[in-house]
Amino acid sequence: TDAKGGVLGGYLAFVTPGANFYVLDCMARAGAALRVVNSMMATAADARCVEVIGRTRPHLFEALSDAGCMFVKHCTTVVATRDEELLAALVSGEAEVGGFIGGMWSRLDSDRFD
């Protein structure tokens, strides 16, 4: 929260204490991303998690990098559209892409089949 008690952001995660911290979604108001990310990392540390896993959006990259996170490219999304408004929403991170947000937990999405 900010000095006036307003919400700066939040996150939804599935936590296995001592193991994994799966982030299903993370949201932050403009200028508050680092505070939200630091709060999320502190929660993961308090649960003794060894890794924080999840998808991200462009507006969180800088905060995640500043928090010392490492990015691993697991998959790629390709978009083809002539609709400039839709493309702008996707590039800015305003639009969600995919099925269930945070779907990296699904074996159909995250397993390697080689």
C-alpha positions in Angstrom: 0.0 0.0 0.0 1.0 3.6 -0.4 1.3 6.3 2.3 -2.5 6.9 2.1 -3.3 3.2 2.3 -4.1 2.8 -1.4 -3.4 -0.4 -3.2 -0.2 -0.3 -5.3 -0.7 -3.8 -6.8 -0.8 -7.4 -6.0 -0.1 -10.9 -7.1 -1.7 -14.3 -7.1 0.6 -17.3 -6.4 0.4 -21.0 -5.7 3.0 -21.8 -3.0 4.6 -25.0 -2.0 6.7 -24.0 1.1 10.3 -25.0 0.8 9.9 -25.6 -2.9 8.2 -23.6 -5.6 6.4 -20.2 -5.7 4.2 -20.3 -8.9 3.1 -16.7 -9.8 -0.2 -16.9 -11.6 -0.5 -13.1 -12.1 1.2 -9.9 -10.9 -0.2 -6.4 -11.2 1.2 -3.0 -10.3 0.2 0.6 -10.6 2.5 2.8 -12.6 5.7 3.4 -10.7 5.0 0.7 -8.1 6.2 -2.4 -9.9 9.4 -2.7 -7.9 7.6 -2.5 -4.6 5.1 -5.2 -5.6 7.9 -7.4 -7.0 9.9 -7.0 -3.8 6.9 -7.9 -1.7 6.3 -11.0 -3.8 10.0 -12.0 -3.4 9.8 -11.4 0.4 6.7 -13.6 0.6 8.5 -16.4 -1.4 11.6 -16.1 0.9 9.4 -16.3 4.0 7.9 -19.5 2.6 11.5 -20.8 2.1 10.8 -21.3 -1.6 13.8 -22.1 -3.8 12.4 -20.6 -7.0 9.8 -18.2 -8.2 8.2 -19.2 -11.5 5.7 -17.5 -13.8 5.1 -15.5 -16.9 5.6 -11.8 -17.0 4.6 -8.8 -19.0 6.7 -6.0 -20.5 5.8 -3.4 -17.8 7.3 -5.7 -15.1 10.7 -6.5 -16.8 12.6 -3.6 -15.3 11.3 -4.2 -11.7 12.1 -8.0 -12.0 15.5 -7.2 -13.3 16.2 -4.7 -10.5 15.1 -7.4 -8.0 17.8 -9.7 -9.4 15.5 -12.0 -11.3 16.8 -14.2 -14.1 14.7 -14.6 -17.2 14.6 -18.0 -19.0 12.8 -18.1 -22.4 10.5 -21.1 -22.3 8.1 -20.4 -25.1 7.2 -17.7 -27.6 3.9 -16.1 -28.7 3.5 -15.0 -32.2 0.8 -12.5 -33.2 -0.3 -11.4 -36.6 -3.0 -8.7 -36.9 -3.9 -5.7 -39.1 -5.7 -4.2 -36.1 -3.3 -1.5 -34.8 -5.4 -1.0 -31.6 -5.2 -4.7 -30.8 -1.5 -4.9 -31.6 -0.8 -1.8 -29.4 -2.7 -3.4 -26.5 -0.7 -6.7 -26.8 2.7 -4.9 -27.1 2.0 -2.6 -24.1 0.9 -5.6 -21.9 -2.7 -4.3 -21.5 -4.1 -7.4 -23.1 -3.8 -11.0 -21.8 -2.8 -13.7 -24.3 -3.5 -17.4 -23.9 -5.9 -19.5 -21.9 -5.6 -19.4 -18.2 -3.4 -16.6 -17.0 -0.3 -18.1 -15.5 -0.8 -21.4 -17.3 2.8 -22.4 -17.0 1.8 -24.8 -14.3 0.0 -27.0 -16.9 2.1 -29.9 -18.1 0.5 -29.4 -21.6 2.1 -26.0 -21.7 5.4 -26.5 -19.8 6.6 -30.0 -20.4 9.2 -30.8 -23.0 8.2 -33.4 -25.4 11.5 -34.3 -27.0 
